[in-house]
Amino acid sequence: MVCAAGLALVLLSDLAFTSTNGDTTTDTINKMYADLRLAVETSDLSRYSKYLHADASLRPPGADGINGKENYLSLMAIAFASANHQIKIKKSPQVTVLGDTALVEYVYTILRSTIDPTVSLAEGSFTQQETTADYLDVLIRDNEGNWRIRLHKWAVID
């Protein structure tokens, strides 16, 4: 009985956690992803940074992983300096909340227009003008109740 009650709590956790304005956890995470898209499209590293966990991991396909928020941001700074990015949503973020962890799955097409072709990109960076990828992020709720990206990975599907 206790196990069933615990499972019910996990399954209903999206309804159990609401922000002060009445948003559910899923609403809050979807707003976070809208803000992340804006950060990418405006090359706003500061905006992007606020959603990363201190131990954030980036796992690009076919390349070594990047560990730690500062290393992750260094890669993003290079990407932002090299090109402008536009995001086309192919599949909106689907959120699964499991207590203080959430899985977010989505498919985006990233349109990249080069600003500076002399910038050397890190292995695993998008270099094509158009790339469609299937993403999986693992989020962790911090002590203040904010969601942070702990793991960001993708597989190119185009």
FENLINLIN-V225651 format. One record per pair of residues at least 4 apart in sequence whose ideal C-beta (glycine too) atoms are under 8 Angstrom apart, sorted by sequence separation. I is the first residue (numbers start at 1). J is the second residue. If there is no record, write none. Layout:
# FENLINLIN-V225651
I|J  I|J
This chain:
# FENLINLIN-V225651
1|5  2|6  3|7  4|8  5|9  6|10  7|11  8|12  9|13  12|16  13|17  18|22  19|23  23|27  24|28  25|29  26|30  27|31  28|32  29|33  30|34  31|35  32|36  33|37  34|38  35|39  36|40  37|41  38|42  44|48  45|49  46|50  48|52  52|56  67|71  68|72  69|73  70|74  71|75  72|76  73|77  74|78  75|79  76|80  77|81  78|82  79|83  97|101  98|102  121|125  141|145  142|146  18|23  23|28  39|44  42|47  60|65  66|71  80|85  97|102  98|103  126|131  141|146  142|147  18|24  38|44  39|45  59|65  60|66  66|72  79|85  96|102  121|127  141|147  142|148  9|16  17|24  18|25  58|65  59|66  95|102  96|103  140|147  141|148  17|25  19|27  23|31  39|47  40|48  57|65  58|66  95|103  96|104  139|147  140|148  15|24  19|28  38|47  39|48  57|66  66|75  95|104  96|105  139|148  14|24  57|67  94|104  139|149  140|150  14|25  36|47  56|67  93|104  94|105  138|149  139|150  13|25  14|26  35|47  36|48  55|67  56|68  93|105  94|106  137|149  138|150  55|68  56|69  93|106  138|151  54|68  55|69  58|72  91|105  92|106  112|126  137|151  36|51  54|69  57|72  91|106  112|127  136|151  137|152  35|51  53|69  56|72  91|107  110|126  112|128  113|129  137|153  52|69  58|75  89|106  90|107  112|129  135|152  136|153  89|107  90|108  111|129  112|130  135|153  136|154  32|51  89|108  90|109  111|130  112|131  135|154  49|69  52|72  88|108  110|130  134|154  52|73  87|108  88|109  109|130  110|131  133|154  134|155  87|109  88|110  109|131  110|132  133|155  87|110  88|111  109|132  110|133  133|156  134|157  49|73  86|110  87|111  108|132  109|133  132|156  133|157  48|73  85|110  86|111  107|132  108|133  131|156  132|157  133|158  85|111  107|133  132|158  85|112  86|113  107|134  108|135  131|158  45|73  48|76  84|112  106|134  107|135  130|158  83|112  84|113  105|134  106|135  83|113  105|135  45|76  83|114  84|115  104|135  105|136  45|77  82|114  83|115  104|136  105|137  82|115  83|116  103|136  104|137  81|115  82|116  103|137  104|138  45|80  81|116  82|117  103|138  104|139  102|138  103|139  43|80  82|119  101|138  102|139  43|81  81|119  101|139  82|121  101|140  102|141  100|140  101|141  43|84  78|119  100|141  43|85  78|120  79|121  90|132  41|84  78|121  41|85  78|122  40|85  41|86  102|147  41|87  79|125  40|87  75|122  78|125  79|126  109|158  37|87  75|125  107|157  37|89  66|122  63|122  64|123  33|93  63|123  64|124  62|123  63|124  30|92  62|124  30|93  60|123  61|124  29|93  60|124  30|95  60|125  29|95  29|97  26|95  25|95  26|97  33|104  25|97  29|102  33|106  29|104  25|102  17|97  72|152  14|95  14|97  13|97  13|98  13|99  53|140  10|98  10|99  53|142  56|148  59|151  61|153  56|149  57|150  59|152  60|153  61|154  54|148  56|150  57|151  58|152  59|153  60|154  61|155  53|148  55|150  56|151  57|152  58|153  59|154  61|156  51|147  52|148  53|149  56|152  51|148  52|149  53|150  51|149  29|139  32|147  29|147  28|147  25|147
